[in-house]
Structures are given as C-alpha cells and as structure tokens.
Amino acid sequence: SGTCTQCPCLHDAYERLKALSGSIPQSSRDALLDRLADLLVGLTPSCSALRLGWKQADLAQNHFTFELLGASESVKTLVASHLLFTTLHSRLHAGASNESMDLLIVLEDAQRLLRKPSVNSGDIPPLDEIAGLIRGTGVGILAAAQTMDGISRGLVPNLSLKIMGRLGSGSDYSQLGSDMGMNREQVEWAKRNLAPGTFIVQMSTGPWREPFV
C-alpha cells in the first residue's frame, strides 16, 4: 500500500528548471542546472531515474538497509541527509510530540554527516539540524563514527545515549570519556581494556547515569 509507480524524479526537476525562462536570472538558472547535472551523473540513472516510490509511513513499518557502496561522498551525504530530513519532516507534519520510539535509523560510518564544515562556509552539519528537532517524534538515530576528530561539538549535547568502543587515539578517549562523565582512572582503564565486542555505555534515560561496561 502507498506505492507510487510514476513518482517524479530528479530528471523531471532538471527539465522543468531548464524550461523556465524569465522567472529567475539566467546566471542563477545555469548555475543550478550545472550542479543538478553533476548530481545526476554521480547518482547514475539507476538511482536518479527511479519512479517507484513509497510513503514514509509505509517504509517505517519495515526493515531496510541502504547500501551506498561506490557512490561519491557528496551523493552519500545527499541520500542519507534526504532520508533523515524527509522522515523527520513527515513526523513533525503529522504533529508527533512526546511519542515512544517506533523507528530507529542506524548510520554506519557516519563521519561525513557528523563532521563540521569549514569555518568559512557558514553551513550547519546535517545532523546538527536534525538532532535538535527529532526528540519526541518517535524517531531515534544511532550514528557510528571511528573518531571524534572533526565532529561538531554542537551535536554532542543532543546525543543522549553514548557508546564507546575501542578507539585509536588518546584524545578520542579523553573527549568522549569526559562527555560520558568518566573520571581519569576510568578513561585509563578504557584505553587498556576495551577490545572488539566490548563497549562502555551511558544510558539516555532513567536515574542511572554512571557509565558501565
């Protein structure tokens, strides 16, 4: 249910924009067309020309794994960000407030989404925008990253559940350990004892806030 076999695609947006005349400056239209053309080439027609679609509510009732192997970094960021933003916006539009979590989105190798942009760009990282609004909508995000290096500090206050595995640098242990309320002795223990499959966790809810193995 909820499927659409003739959904508009990005190629339709390109042709629609190309046909516009007079409504926007020629230089602005050409710039948009160039960027959209680069995106379409990166996505390839097997992705960008797909006309089969589903409603967000129907997708949320199933388990999906989206593989982006072989895609460029810009395409990966676009696809993941679009899925997150459309899911969030659909919940907000439906008036979701203080809902129990019924949808969990897991982002493997999420460094590109967590990383803060350059100082001069003025852009806000995709997850920074989402994390401040997603609470109470029934959606949870679990983002896995290999290092804290480059991750926006504006995101950390909104990360309620924190999980630390084996890390590769002392600064990562110190920074994440501090964010989880670990003292120096606990951080030193983590450096020497964490192994693959062993984690330190700080829970997001309930009265128990002490990190545990």
N, C-alpha and C positions, 0 to 999 in steps of 0.2 A: 504494500500500500504506500501511497505517497510518492511513487516514482514518476519521473518526467522523462519522456523519450525524445523530446525536442527542446531541451533547455538551450538558451542562448549560450554561446561560448565566447572566448576572447577574440576569435577571428571576426565575429559579428561586431564586437566593440571596435575593432580596428577599421572595418569597412564603414561603420557608422561615423566614426571620427574622420575618416578620410573624405567622406561625402559632405561634411559640414563646410559651409562657406559663408563668411561674413559674421558668424556668430561669435567667433573667437579670433584673435590675431593670428595671421598666417605663421609667424615665427613660433608661437606657442603651440599651434596645432602640429607643425612639423617636428618640434621637439618631443611632443607626446607620441607621435607616430614612430619616431626613431626608437624611443625607449620601449614602446609596446612591441615593435618588430623584433628587437633584441630579445625580449622576454619570450615571444612566440618561438623564436629559433631555439632558445635554451630549453623550453618545455617540450618541443617536438610535437607534431600533430597528434601523436598517440595519446598525449595528455591534453594539449590545448584545444583540440577539436572535438573532445568528447561531449556528446549531447545527452548522455544518460545521467540523470541526477536523482537525488533522494532528499527528502525533507530532513532537517536536523533532528526533529523528534523521533523519526524512524531510525536514524543512524544511532541515536543514543541508546536504543534498546538492544544493540548487538555489540559484538567484539570485533574490532578491526585493527589491522596492522598496516600502516602505510610505509612502504619501502621507498626510499629516495636515493638508492644507490645509483651512481653515475650522473646524478643531477648536479648542476653547478651550485656553488654556495648561495648565490642570490636566489636561485629557484627554490632551494631547500627552505631558505628563510621565508620566502613568499608563501609557499604552500603551507608550511607549519603555522605561520602567523595568521593566514587566512582561515584555517580550520579553527584556530583558537578564538579569533575575533568573531567569526560568524556564530560559533557555538555560544559564546558569552552574550552577544547581542540578542540572539534568539531567546535566551533565558531572561534577560532584562526586559525585552519587549513583552514577554509573557507575564511580567510582574513578579518573577521569582524573588522571594525575600525570606531569609532565615529558613531555607529548605534543607532537609537532610541530604547528604551527598548521594547521588544516584548515578553519577558519571565521573569516571576517573580518566584523565588524559596523561599518558606517560610519554615523556620526551627523552629518548636516548640520545646521547652525545649532543646535549642542548647548549653547548658553549656558544654557538653563533647567535642564539636567541638571548642568552644571558649577558653577553658581552656588551659593555657600554660603548657607544660610538665615540668618535674622535671629539676632542673638546670643542673644536671649531664648528662642528656640524650642527649643533643645537638639537639633534634628534634625541628622542627618548627610546630606550630599548623596548622592543615589542612586549616582553613580559612585564616590564615595569608598569606599563599602562594597564595590562590585564590584571596583575596581582592586586592592585588597589581597588578593583571593582568586583572581583569574582567571588568574594566572600558572601555567603548567604544565598548564592544562586544554585546550589546543589552540584556544582562542578568543582572537582579537585584537580590540581596539576602537580605531577611529580616529575621534576626535571633533573636529569643526571648529568653531571659535568666532571671532568677529570681534574680540574684545578679551580681555585678561587681567583686566579690571576685574571684581571680584566673584567670580572663580574661587577655589575653595577651595585654599589653599596645602597642605592635607593631601593633595591629589590629585597634585601635581606630582612628588614623589619616585617615584611609580608610573608616570609617563609615560616609558617607556624611549625611544621614537622621538619626536623633536621636529622639527616642520616649521614654519618661519616664512615667511610671505608678506608682502606689503605691509600695513603696519599704519597705524592712524590717529592714534596718539599717541606722544609720546616715551617716556612711562612704560611703554607696552607693549613698545617696542623694548628699553628698558633691562632690564625684568624678564625677558622671555623670553630676551634675549641673555645675561643673567647665568646663567639656568638652563641654557643650552646651552654655557656655558664660553667665550663670546665676550669679547674684550677691548674697550676703549673705541673703538679705531680700527675694529674690525670692526663694532661697533654703529653708528658714524657712517657707515660705508660702506653698511650695510643701509638706513639712513634715506634716503640719497641715490640709491641704485641699484636697490633692489627694485622691480619692475614686475609687472603682471599676467602670470602664467605663469612667473615667476622666484621661486625659493624657496631658503632656506638650510636644510640638513638636518643633524641629528646622529643618527647611526645608533645602534641599540639594542644590537647585538651585534658581536663582532669586536674586534680590537685598535685599530682606527682610531676615535678619539673626537673628532677635530678637526671642527668644523662646515665644510661645504662648500656651494658654490653648485651 
